[in-house]
């Protein structure tokens, strides 16, 4: 779409969707002066630090540093690509995009995407064809109706080593595309074979219902019983939740999610009306998956298998969810039962009762661990406190601490003291990690401060000729970019003072070149238009950060001189270091002429540096 749909149409879609209206559908916003504020949907916080600027049509969080325009917000919030976000916004605004058949999008031209789409159609046809009799019988035996099979696009990979491979070649799909999509495996002796064979296929669909990978259940004696696509450019298993595409709306409406482990667990629950169900299929619940659930739900029912392994996995999943401040309840099933078999045998009402009578995390944990002796109670308390120490919401943490004390017959004050120590240790580690981040690179673009003084607290940066410099050099470049963004006299001053190579930070250089290539503007730059959702996300963060910092235009000329002075001074200091190396090399080789020339050059540079210092 980037080079197929005109930029003018992309701008029209963006301008037709007011950012406050769109974000308000997902985040509760309150007016704060000329802006709107709310709790950031991208990290856990107690005090609102998420700002939406209706005049500039951008958002920025002072807590975690995210920022962008209405398109990037939808991409980040929904975890969808640029194409899908643009289509959703176009639909919302009643704007028609070119048909998929008439103007293909960049994503649709991606060989791996095309390979996955072809594979989805192939597996679906195999399930419905003559060779799919056994697979259809299995689906019927598991109680899955035609609607569920269609909704989740379930298919079948027939027995044989190269059925998909041959079908792809007939359609002109290159072997390399199948490899990049994880659909075929390279043989040791050369050639390829199908990854999925004689398996029921569960497509892993994106929020736009585009297949990013596949899961397969063996119908024969193949091991493993379940096989998933490998990690690819399109499929990142630690981020992916099976069924989220279908469950998102139901979870939003109820603010409750049911978390299961496997494909069949999810499909069986969906079949009987539990549409707010997602699965961490193929992996233990990750932090990324948990954060995705937290975007839509306030309460999560963990419904894992009733065996020992399932209970252990449920414990870990519940701990991860609790630390995000979610209300978590863990359902119990008879040993050997799983949600799939339980709902098919006992019925949906029994499952509903199992969810209703489920235990909260503390009761669940205490029920699994011995608490008869003081040592047992101490061990359980320390483990629970460790989990609670990760909760940012102090009110939720306090209520859980009270319950820990009651459940384990401990004094609340003692529990609170241990908790405070653990919180202090965590915060200390967090500050240490922040100090380790330098002023350049992607992380730097998320900093919420500005100016030379603050950036100089960091002591590693990318200076001219590759020398290590203070953060002042990065801050000066950032300051000049801020003046360019503000427009007016300050921007004019920057344009007149800049020299080639002044912007050495990669991100700042990209944005500066983009601004300088545009027409001269008397007023502020249109930041929302300047943000390209296809860029690295750090660029949008830097743009919105500089915009909300609101440089003082009346001091633009003075600020510009200060920043330019830092850049000129840093450049000369780098050149002096280079000359010093040359002098030492000449002395070691006995090259007197070269040493003399270098010394003269150093004196000239020192005079230039002295002149800059006196001017300042």
C-alpha positions as a printed NumPy array, in Angstrom:
array([[  0.   ,   0.   ,   0.   ],
       [  2.939,   2.285,   0.674],
       [  3.614,   2.71 ,  -3.028],
       [  0.213,   1.702,  -4.406],
       [ -2.234,   3.933,  -2.551],
       [ -1.41 ,   7.626,  -2.942],
       [ -0.058,   9.498,   0.05 ],
       [ -2.909,  11.95 ,  -0.463],
       [ -5.441,   9.198,   0.269],
       [ -3.522,   8.075,   3.353],
       [ -3.527,  11.68 ,   4.585],
       [ -7.241,  11.936,   3.873],
       [ -7.96 ,   8.842,   5.968],
       [ -5.817,  10.152,   8.814],
       [ -7.434,  13.579,   8.736],
       [-10.933,  12.064,   8.653],
       [-10.367,  10.243,  11.963],
       [-10.076,  12.62 ,  14.895],
       [ -7.471,  11.207,  17.227],
       [ -9.432,  12.055,  20.384],
       [-12.502,  10.224,  19.073],
       [-10.528,   7.139,  18.09 ],
       [ -8.472,   6.897,  21.281],
       [-11.555,   7.598,  23.429],
       [-13.021,   4.337,  22.138],
       [-10.202,   2.518,  23.923],
       [ -8.961,   4.857,  26.678],
       [-10.96 ,   6.992,  29.113],
       [ -9.779,  10.545,  28.477],
       [-10.377,  13.716,  30.457],
       [ -9.738,  17.248,  29.261],
       [ -6.633,  18.893,  30.739],
       [ -6.346,  22.412,  29.349],
       [ -6.021,  22.182,  25.597],
       [ -5.136,  18.483,  25.739],
       [ -6.703,  15.265,  26.984],
       [ -5.158,  12.905,  29.531],
       [ -5.733,   9.329,  30.566],
       [ -4.065,   6.186,  31.877],
       [ -1.627,   4.882,  29.294],
       [ -2.878,   1.736,  27.519],
       [  0.688,   0.656,  26.802],
       [  2.004,   0.34 ,  30.366],
       [  0.581,  -0.002,  33.86 ],
       [  0.323,   3.258,  35.788],
       [ -1.655,   4.888,  38.603],
       [ -1.324,   8.542,  37.585],
       [ -2.365,   9.546,  34.055],
       [  0.643,  10.378,  31.906],
       [ -0.873,   9.633,  28.49 ],
       [ -1.506,  12.895,  26.612],
       [ -3.559,  13.439,  23.46 ],
       [ -3.125,  16.734,  21.616],
       [ -6.187,  17.432,  19.434],
       [ -4.615,  20.479,  17.772],
       [ -1.585,  18.521,  16.559],
       [ -3.476,  15.191,  16.268],
       [ -0.784,  13.28 ,  18.161],
       [ -0.433,  11.352,  21.414],
       [  2.525,  10.99 ,  23.768],
       [  3.026,   9.218,  27.089],
       [  5.395,  10.824,  29.577],
       [  5.591,   7.527,  31.451],
       [  6.743,   5.017,  28.839],
       [  7.567,   7.393,  25.972],
       [  5.25 ,   6.032,  23.275],
       [  3.878,   8.481,  20.76 ],
       [  2.484,   8.873,  17.276],
       [ -0.621,   9.714,  15.28 ],
       [ -4.012,   8.045,  14.927],
       [ -2.673,   5.349,  12.573],
       [  0.238,   4.353,  14.8  ],
       [ -2.07 ,   4.29 ,  17.829],
       [ -4.339,   1.742,  16.185],
       [ -1.337,  -0.304,  15.054],
       [  0.112,  -0.418,  18.574],
       [ -3.152,  -0.868,  20.441],
       [ -4.641,  -3.535,  18.185],
       [ -1.267,  -5.122,  17.394],
       [ -1.993,  -4.917,  13.683],
       [ -0.002,  -3.822,  10.663],
       [ -0.144,  -0.574,   8.76 ],
       [ -2.424,  -2.022,   6.068],
       [ -5.011,  -3.327,   8.529],
       [ -4.959,  -0.115,  10.585],
       [ -5.473,   1.986,   7.48 ],
       [ -8.353,  -0.202,   6.32 ],
       [-10.037,  -0.025,   9.729],
       [ -9.769,   3.759,   9.816],
       [-10.969,   4.031,   6.228],
       [-14.016,   1.913,   7.059],
       [-14.651,   4.026,  10.14 ],
       [-14.579,   7.206,   8.053],
       [-16.594,   5.781,   5.165],
       [-13.683,   6.062,   2.746],
       [-13.258,   3.434,   0.051],
       [ -9.807,   1.986,  -0.531],
       [ -8.766,   0.356,  -3.82 ],
       [ -9.96 ,  -3.228,  -4.131],
       [ -7.459,  -5.867,  -3.184],
       [ -7.678,  -7.277,  -6.667],
       [ -7.141,  -4.009,  -8.485],
       [ -4.296,  -2.537,  -6.486],
       [ -2.285,  -4.949,  -4.439],
       [ -0.794,  -3.735,  -1.182],
       [  2.807,  -4.031,  -0.129],
       [  1.816,  -6.6  ,   2.512],
       [ -0.068,  -8.598,  -0.095],
       [  2.959,  -8.504,  -2.365],
       [  5.111, -10.   ,   0.4  ],
       [  6.049, -13.523,  -0.776],
       [  5.624, -14.975,   2.738],
       [  2.138, -13.436,   3.032],
       [  1.174, -14.813,  -0.366],
       [  2.528, -18.226,   0.616],
       [  0.465, -18.28 ,   3.811],
       [ -2.689, -17.205,   1.998],
       [ -2.172, -19.911,  -0.603],
       [ -1.562, -22.488,   2.139],
       [ -4.732, -21.468,   3.966],
       [ -6.804, -21.974,   0.812],
       [ -5.043, -25.265,   0.108],
       [ -5.649, -26.692,   3.594],
       [ -9.281, -25.56 ,   3.534],
       [ -9.873, -27.264,   0.183],
       [ -8.2  , -30.455,   1.421],
       [-10.541, -30.6  ,   4.415],
       [-13.573, -30.217,   2.17 ],
       [-12.287, -32.517,  -0.628],
       [-12.345, -36.254,  -1.116],
       [ -9.152, -36.809,   0.844],
       [-10.505, -35.01 ,   3.909],
       [-12.957, -37.723,   5.038],
       [-10.918, -38.761,   8.071],
       [-10.302, -35.14 ,   9.107],
       [-13.995, -34.266,   8.768],
       [-14.918, -37.288,  10.876],
       [-12.474, -36.148,  13.544],
       [-13.924, -32.623,  13.53 ],
       [-17.448, -34.009,  13.873],
       [-16.358, -36.362,  16.647],
       [-14.938, -33.394,  18.571],
       [-18.291, -31.624,  18.308],
       [-17.223, -28.743,  16.099],
       [-19.937, -27.352,  13.842],
       [-19.591, -25.876,  10.39 ],
       [-19.813, -22.307,  11.727],
       [-16.81 , -22.744,  14.027],
       [-14.824, -24.527,  11.303],
       [-15.514, -21.593,   8.982],
       [-14.941, -18.864,  11.598],
       [-11.519, -20.251,  12.485],
       [-10.738, -21.371,   8.89 ],
       [ -9.806, -24.894,  10.015],
       [ -8.197, -27.047,   7.332],
       [ -6.384, -30.296,   6.714],
       [ -2.862, -31.154,   5.555],
       [ -3.038, -34.506,   3.749],
       [ -0.55 , -37.328,   4.16 ],
       [  2.431, -37.118,   1.83 ],
       [  5.709, -35.25 ,   1.75 ],
       [  5.113, -32.569,  -0.86 ],
       [  1.403, -31.919,  -1.487],
       [  1.585, -28.261,  -0.451],
       [  4.937, -27.831,  -2.158],
       [  3.547, -29.032,  -5.494],
       [  0.39 , -26.913,  -5.159],
       [  2.485, -23.832,  -4.435],
       [  4.735, -24.406,  -7.429],
       [  1.707, -24.761,  -9.697],
       [  0.585, -21.323,  -8.507],
       [  4.016, -19.789,  -9.041],
       [  4.909, -19.538,  -5.346],
       [  8.68 , -19.75 ,  -4.961],
       [ 10.216, -22.348,  -2.657],
       [ 12.024, -19.538,  -0.836],
       [  8.666, -17.959,   0.048],
       [  7.469, -21.242,   1.552],
       [ 10.677, -21.467,   3.57 ],
       [ 10.361, -17.887,   4.88 ],
       [  6.751, -18.617,   5.891],
       [  7.811, -21.795,   7.717],
       [  5.609, -23.996,   5.503],
       [  8.314, -26.291,   4.197],
       [ 11.523, -27.715,   5.618],
       [ 14.802, -28.062,   3.744],
       [ 16.151, -31.588,   3.378],
       [ 19.717, -32.337,   4.4  ],
       [ 20.454, -33.665,   0.941],
       [ 18.715, -30.83 ,  -0.877],
       [ 15.123, -30.098,  -1.751],
       [ 12.157, -29.485,   0.564],
       [  9.244, -31.265,   2.192],
       [  5.97 , -30.07 ,   3.738],
       [  6.153, -29.173,   7.433],
       [  2.521, -30.167,   8.064],
       [  1.419, -33.643,   6.956],
       [ -1.677, -35.651,   7.952],
       [ -2.726, -33.02 ,  10.452],
       [ -5.797, -30.984,  11.227],
       [ -4.711, -27.392,  10.567],
       [ -5.485, -24.399,  12.776],
       [ -4.546, -21.168,  10.967],
       [ -2.998, -18.529,  13.208],
       [ -4.87 , -15.433,  12.068],
       [ -3.929, -11.808,  12.606],
       [ -6.501,  -9.255,  13.699],
       [ -7.133,  -8.63 ,  10.003],
       [ -7.844, -12.379,   9.536],
       [ -4.64 , -12.821,   7.556],
       [ -2.753, -16.069,   8.318],
       [  0.622, -15.452,   9.949],
       [  1.31 , -19.119,  10.729],
       [ -0.317, -22.475,  11.391],
       [ -0.765, -25.082,  14.064],
       [ -1.418, -28.724,  13.313],
       [ -2.785, -31.682,  15.288],
       [ -1.665, -35.136,  14.233],
       [ -4.414, -37.471,  13.006],
       [ -2.038, -40.373,  12.739],
       [  0.793, -41.59 ,  14.952],
       [  3.086, -38.652,  14.232],
       [  4.916, -36.957,  17.075],
       [  4.573, -34.379,  18.381],
       [  0.798, -34.465,  18.644],
       [  0.728, -30.688,  18.099],
       [  3.106, -28.887,  15.765],
       [  3.314, -25.122,  15.229],
       [  4.927, -22.916,  12.639],
       [  8.429, -21.755,  13.56 ],
       [  9.139, -18.117,  14.373],
       [  9.054, -16.046,  11.199],
       [  8.866, -12.394,  10.212],
       [  5.093, -12.733,  10.364],
       [  4.677, -14.985,  13.391],
       [  6.165, -14.249,  16.822],
       [  4.855, -16.897,  19.168],
       [  5.596, -14.972,  22.383],
       [  3.199, -12.224,  21.221],
       [  0.517, -14.322,  19.558],
       [ -2.763, -15.346,  21.224],
       [ -4.837, -17.889,  19.354],
       [ -8.44 , -16.795,  18.906],
       [ -7.882, -13.129,  19.786],
       [ -9.086, -12.039,  16.362],
       [-12.453, -13.715,  17.02 ],
       [-12.649, -12.962,  20.76 ],
       [-11.595,  -9.318,  20.856],
       [-15.073,  -7.804,  20.666],
       [-16.588, -10.186,  23.235],
       [-13.758,  -9.507,  25.69 ],
       [-14.103,  -5.756,  25.227],
       [-17.829,  -5.879,  25.956],
       [-17.586,  -8.11 ,  29.039],
       [-14.128,  -6.949,  30.203],
       [-13.574, -10.633,  31.023],
       [-11.396, -13.206,  29.255],
       [-11.108, -16.96 ,  29.561],
       [ -7.569, -18.204,  29.05 ],
       [ -7.029, -21.798,  27.913],
       [ -3.976, -23.688,  26.718],
       [ -4.869, -25.447,  23.485],
       [ -6.639, -25.078,  20.175],
       [ -9.332, -27.655,  20.917],
       [ -9.993, -26.171,  24.366],
       [-10.718, -22.839,  22.742],
       [-12.79 , -24.219,  19.885],
       [-14.972, -26.35 ,  22.15 ],
       [-15.698, -23.384,  24.435],
       [-16.417, -21.135,  21.475],
       [-18.735, -23.77 ,  20.037],
       [-21.007, -23.659,  23.115],
       [-21.129, -19.87 ,  23.378],
       [-18.034, -18.78 ,  25.305],
       [-16.754, -16.306,  22.736],
       [-14.419, -14.385,  25.064],
       [-11.796, -17.135,  25.059],
       [ -8.147, -16.99 ,  23.948],
       [ -5.368, -19.575,  24.033],
       [ -1.64 , -19.37 ,  24.647],
       [ -1.254, -22.246,  22.19 ],
       [  2.274, -23.507,  21.707],
       [  3.849, -21.639,  24.611],
       [  3.512, -20.907,  28.308],
       [  1.843, -17.536,  28.838],
       [  4.396, -14.82 ,  28.158],
       [  4.576, -11.275,  29.5  ],
       [  3.733,  -9.967,  26.031],
       [  0.643, -12.164,  25.74 ],
       [ -0.482, -11.129,  29.22 ],
       [ -0.129,  -7.439,  28.35 ],
       [ -2.243,  -7.992,  25.255],
       [ -5.013,  -9.56 ,  27.364],
       [ -4.791,  -6.646,  29.808],
       [ -5.655,  -4.216,  27.003],
       [ -9.117,  -5.697,  26.709],
       [ -9.938,  -7.401,  30.005],
       [-10.048,  -6.486,  33.687],
       [-10.699, -10.047,  34.822],
       [ -9.225, -13.308,  33.559],
       [-10.35 , -16.883,  34.231],
       [ -7.408, -19.247,  33.85 ],
       [ -8.84 , -22.557,  32.642],
       [ -5.953, -24.96 ,  32.117],
       [ -5.827, -28.755,  32.262],
       [ -6.583, -30.442,  35.566],
       [ -3.415, -32.559,  35.645],
       [ -0.187, -31.699,  37.447],
       [  1.405, -30.014,  34.43 ],
       [ -1.74 , -27.962,  33.8  ],
       [ -1.947, -26.801,  37.404],
       [  1.712, -25.774,  37.344],
       [  1.209, -23.854,  34.098],
       [ -1.934, -22.216,  35.497],
       [  0.021, -21.022,  38.514],
       [  2.677, -19.378,  36.361],
       [  0.075, -17.813,  34.066],
       [ -1.917, -16.473,  37.027],
       [  1.203, -14.926,  38.566],
       [  1.991, -13.136,  35.297],
       [ -1.552, -11.783,  34.99 ],
       [ -1.793, -10.724,  38.643],
       [  1.337,  -8.61 ,  38.298],
       [ -0.432,  -6.583,  35.603],
       [ -3.122,  -5.694,  38.107],
       [ -5.764,  -7.998,  36.61 ],
       [ -8.363,  -9.812,  38.687],
       [ -7.446, -13.465,  38.233],
       [ -9.427, -16.565,  39.062],
       [ -8.276, -20.122,  38.434],
       [-10.82 , -22.778,  37.484],
       [-10.448, -26.337,  38.764],
       [-11.127, -29.419,  36.653],
       [-11.004, -33.106,  37.65 ],
       [ -7.596, -34.705,  37.311],
       [ -7.078, -35.696,  33.704],
       [ -9.824, -33.39 ,  32.407],
       [ -9.293, -30.333,  30.299],
       [-11.751, -27.578,  29.294],
       [-12.404, -29.31 ,  25.978],
       [-13.343, -32.721,  27.416],
       [-15.107, -31.168,  30.404],
       [-17.47 , -28.978,  28.391],
       [-18.242, -31.789,  25.934],
       [-19.027, -34.255,  28.71 ],
       [-20.591, -32.039,  31.387],
       [-22.012, -29.287,  29.199],
       [-21.732, -25.493,  29.102],
       [-23.683, -24.969,  32.361],
       [-21.157, -27.082,  34.255],
       [-18.307, -25.089,  32.784],
       [-20.079, -21.859,  33.695],
       [-20.369, -23.123,  37.271],
       [-16.675, -24.083,  37.29 ],
       [-15.782, -20.525,  36.294],
       [-18.178, -18.998,  38.829],
       [-16.759, -21.105,  41.657],
       [-13.147, -20.602,  40.614],
       [-10.655, -19.4  ,  43.212],
       [ -8.798, -16.129,  43.236],
       [ -5.051, -16.361,  42.905],
       [ -4.206, -16.334,  46.617],
       [ -6.761, -18.988,  47.58 ],
       [ -5.65 , -21.081,  44.62 ],
       [ -1.982, -20.809,  45.573],
       [ -2.601, -21.573,  49.248],
       [ -4.675, -24.626,  48.302],
       [ -1.71 , -26.076,  46.41 ],
       [  0.97 , -25.535,  49.023],
       [  1.386, -26.875,  52.576],
       [  0.724, -24.254,  55.254],
       [  0.663, -26.38 ,  58.419],
       [  4.044, -25.355,  59.833],
       [  5.472, -21.843,  60.38 ],
       [  8.167, -22.59 ,  57.799],
       [  5.553, -23.589,  55.22 ],
       [  3.548, -20.438,  55.868],
       [  6.643, -18.253,  55.587],
       [  7.626, -19.875,  52.292],
       [  4.135, -19.418,  50.868],
       [  3.959, -15.824,  52.082],
       [  7.305, -14.874,  50.546],
       [  6.321, -16.391,  47.208],
       [  2.983, -14.566,  47.174],
       [  4.567, -11.28 ,  48.262],
       [  7.071, -11.603,  45.42 ],
       [  4.168, -11.748,  42.978],
       [  2.318,  -8.823,  44.585],
       [  5.506,  -6.725,  44.562],
       [  5.213,  -6.588,  40.782],
       [  1.806,  -4.873,  40.89 ],
       [  1.943,  -1.146,  40.141],
       [ -1.522,  -0.351,  41.498],
       [ -0.901,   0.239,  45.227],
       [ -4.556,  -0.207,  46.184],
       [ -4.758,  -3.611,  44.505],
       [ -1.466,  -4.599,  46.093],
       [ -2.636,  -3.569,  49.569],
       [ -5.849,  -5.579,  49.292],
       [ -3.891,  -8.641,  48.207],
       [ -1.436,  -8.211,  51.077],
       [ -4.337,  -8.152,  53.538],
       [ -5.645, -11.382,  52.067],
       [ -2.206, -13.018,  52.247],
       [ -1.982, -12.154,  55.937],
       [ -5.467, -13.549,  56.609],
       [ -5.019, -16.713,  54.532],
       [ -1.716, -17.576,  56.22 ],
       [ -2.534, -16.29 ,  59.739],
       [  0.242, -13.709,  59.681],
       [  0.399, -10.189,  61.097],
       [ -0.446,  -7.644,  58.355],
       [  2.385,  -5.359,  59.503],
       [  4.957,  -8.127,  59.015],
       [  3.645,  -8.908,  55.541],
       [  3.699,  -5.198,  54.663],
       [  7.326,  -4.808,  55.777],
       [  8.505,  -7.671,  53.568],
       [  6.504,  -6.241,  50.679],
       [  8.042,  -2.755,  51.073],
       [ 11.556,  -4.221,  51.042],
       [ 10.84 ,  -6.156,  47.867],
       [  9.34 ,  -3.085,  46.202],
       [ 12.381,  -0.999,  47.14 ],
       [ 14.729,  -3.63 ,  45.714],
       [ 12.754,  -3.769,  42.467],
       [ 12.76 ,   0.016,  42.108],
       [ 16.487,   0.151,  42.749],
       [ 17.087,  -2.402,  40.003],
       [ 14.817,  -0.421,  37.698],
       [ 16.755,   2.806,  38.237],
       [ 19.993,   0.965,  37.571],
       [ 18.647,  -0.309,  34.257],
       [ 17.564,   3.204,  33.248],
       [ 21.018,   4.604,  33.984],
       [ 22.524,   1.969,  31.7  ],
       [ 20.655,   3.359,  28.675],
       [ 22.684,   5.769,  26.587],
       [ 21.363,   8.921,  24.923],
       [ 21.376,   7.515,  21.4  ],
       [ 19.562,   4.672,  19.727],
       [ 15.93 ,   3.69 ,  19.877],
       [ 15.592,   3.869,  23.649],
       [ 16.738,   7.473,  23.714],
       [ 13.825,   8.596,  21.595],
       [ 11.472,   7.598,  24.376],
       [ 13.031,   9.854,  27.025],
       [ 10.633,  12.414,  28.416],
       [ 13.157,  15.09 ,  29.266],
       [ 14.874,  17.588,  27.026],
       [ 17.754,  19.99 ,  26.782],
       [ 21.498,  19.77 ,  27.05 ],
       [ 21.637,  19.604,  30.819],
       [ 19.452,  16.537,  31.174],
       [ 20.955,  14.585,  28.294],
       [ 24.45 ,  15.282,  29.598],
       [ 23.694,  13.024,  32.553],
       [ 24.326,  10.153,  30.178],
       [ 27.947,   9.764,  29.197],
       [ 27.844,   7.708,  26.047],
       [ 26.834,   9.064,  22.684],
       [ 27.673,   8.938,  19.044],
       [ 29.873,  11.873,  18.16 ],
       [ 31.649,  12.925,  14.98 ],
       [ 34.3  ,  10.549,  13.652],
       [ 32.958,   7.856,  15.957],
       [ 34.345,   9.292,  19.197],
       [ 32.56 ,   8.775,  22.477],
       [ 31.107,  12.095,  23.598],
       [ 28.847,  13.451,  26.301],
       [ 25.104,  13.393,  25.926],
       [ 25.254,  17.134,  25.253],
       [ 26.027,  16.406,  21.604],
       [ 22.901,  14.298,  21.194],
       [ 20.835,  16.862,  23.118],
       [ 22.045,  19.672,  20.852],
       [ 20.935,  17.778,  17.745],
       [ 17.628,  17.026,  19.423],
       [ 17.211,  20.685,  20.352],
       [ 17.806,  21.837,  16.789],
       [ 15.25 ,  19.318,  15.556],
       [ 12.782,  20.697,  18.102],
       [ 13.298,  24.232,  16.78 ],
       [ 12.763,  23.003,  13.224],
       [  9.505,  21.377,  14.309],
       [  8.324,  24.552,  16.058],
       [  8.625,  26.555,  12.853],
       [  8.837,  30.332,  12.793],
       [ 12.016,  32.374,  13.293],
       [ 13.695,  29.645,  15.303],
       [ 13.345,  27.195,  12.432],
       [ 14.656,  29.79 ,   9.977],
       [ 17.671,  30.356,  12.205],
       [ 18.392,  26.629,  12.297],
       [ 18.152,  26.353,   8.515],
       [ 20.653,  29.186,   8.077],
       [ 23.149,  27.837,  10.62 ],
       [ 23.166,  24.144,   9.741],
       [ 26.151,  22.559,   8.04 ],
       [ 26.353,  19.189,   6.329],
       [ 26.975,  16.461,   8.875],
       [ 25.628,  18.36 ,  11.894],
       [ 23.014,  15.658,  12.464],
       [ 24.926,  12.454,  13.152],
       [ 22.269,  10.627,  15.167],
       [ 20.502,   8.344,  12.614],
       [ 16.946,   9.023,  13.776],
       [ 17.385,  12.769,  14.099],
       [ 19.086,  12.927,  10.713],
       [ 16.17 ,  11.125,   9.001],
       [ 13.613,  13.487,  10.496],
       [ 15.675,  16.61 ,   9.886],
       [ 16.192,  15.71 ,   6.243],
       [ 12.46 ,  15.082,   5.884],
       [ 11.646,  18.502,   7.345],
       [ 14.335,  20.358,   5.42 ],
       [ 13.189,  18.765,   2.17 ],
       [  9.716,  20.245,   2.656],
       [  8.582,  23.76 ,   1.998],
       [  9.487,  26.472,   4.489],
       [  6.669,  26.971,   6.985],
       [  5.989,  30.078,   9.023],
       [  4.113,  28.068,  11.646],
       [  4.596,  24.71 ,  13.373],
       [  5.093,  21.621,  11.242],
       [  2.13 ,  19.223,  10.825],
       [  3.533,  16.513,  13.083],
       [  0.736,  14.023,  12.427],
       [  1.478,  14.229,   8.698],
       [  5.213,  13.979,   9.302],
       [  4.787,  10.677,  11.183],
       [  5.004,   7.743,   8.815],
       [  3.575,   4.595,  10.47 ],
       [  5.933,   2.528,   8.331],
       [  8.962,   4.095,  10.033],
       [ 10.731,   2.651,  13.02 ],
       [  8.478,   3.452,  15.973],
       [ 11.243,   5.398,  17.687],
       [ 10.948,   8.197,  15.137],
       [  7.303,   8.87 ,  15.993],
       [  8.188,   8.807,  19.684],
       [ 10.921,  11.39 ,  19.169],
       [  8.632,  13.64 ,  17.141],
       [  5.806,  13.612,  19.686],
       [  8.214,  14.046,  22.599],
       [  9.711,  17.167,  21.054],
       [  6.271,  18.493,  20.234],
       [  4.865,  18.157,  23.749],
       [  8.027,  19.721,  25.187],
       [  6.963,  22.899,  23.323],
       [ 10.243,  24.804,  22.737],
       [ 10.021,  28.544,  23.543],
       [  9.964,  30.209,  20.135],
       [ 10.914,  33.667,  21.367],
       [ 14.3  ,  32.304,  22.432],
       [ 14.697,  30.302,  19.239],
       [ 17.704,  32.249,  17.991],
       [ 19.54 ,  32.039,  21.299],
       [ 18.773,  28.349,  21.689],
       [ 19.921,  27.705,  18.146],
       [ 23.255,  29.427,  18.82 ],
       [ 23.724,  27.365,  21.978],
       [ 23.002,  24.096,  20.197],
       [ 25.15 ,  24.944,  17.191],
       [ 27.946,  25.897,  19.562],
       [ 27.835,  22.49 ,  21.232],
       [ 27.9  ,  20.737,  17.852],
       [ 30.801,  22.831,  16.514],
       [ 32.734,  22.368,  19.773],
       [ 32.16 ,  18.598,  19.775],
       [ 33.238,  18.308,  16.156],
       [ 36.48 ,  20.2  ,  16.808],
       [ 37.208,  18.152,  19.931],
       [ 36.825,  15.02 ,  17.821],
       [ 39.187,  16.403,  15.199],
       [ 41.738,  17.266,  17.896],
       [ 41.634,  13.7  ,  19.172],
       [ 42.26 ,  12.456,  15.645],
       [ 45.226,  14.82 ,  15.257],
       [ 46.641,  13.697,  18.619],
       [ 46.607,  10.124,  17.341],
       [ 48.371,  11.256,  14.182],
       [ 51.056,  13.07 ,  16.218],
       [ 51.709,   9.975,  18.329],
       [ 51.918,   7.786,  15.237],
       [ 54.367,  10.198,  13.568],
       [ 56.557,  10.281,  16.68 ],
       [ 56.66 ,   6.496,  16.851],
       [ 57.782,   6.241,  13.219],
       [ 60.189,   9.186,  13.449],
       [ 58.349,  11.122,  10.72 ],
       [ 59.219,  14.667,  11.83 ],
       [ 57.557,  16.464,   8.917],
       [ 54.274,  14.646,   9.474],
       [ 54.472,  15.364,  13.207],
       [ 55.17 ,  19.07 ,  12.61 ],
       [ 52.236,  19.418,  10.199],
       [ 49.966,  17.66 ,  12.662],
       [ 51.079,  19.88 ,  15.543],
       [ 50.368,  23.006,  13.475],
       [ 46.938,  21.62 ,  12.597],
       [ 46.278,  20.939,  16.277],
       [ 47.182,  24.517,  17.206],
       [ 44.756,  25.832,  14.581],
       [ 41.987,  23.609,  15.921],
       [ 42.751,  24.665,  19.497],
       [ 42.428,  28.317,  18.476],
       [ 39.075,  27.59 ,  16.818],
       [ 37.923,  25.806,  19.959],
       [ 39.068,  28.697,  22.133],
       [ 37.211,  31.134,  19.914],
       [ 34.006,  29.116,  20.261],
       [ 34.38 ,  29.046,  24.033],
       [ 34.904,  32.809,  24.244],
       [ 31.891,  33.444,  22.002],
       [ 29.758,  31.443,  24.366]])
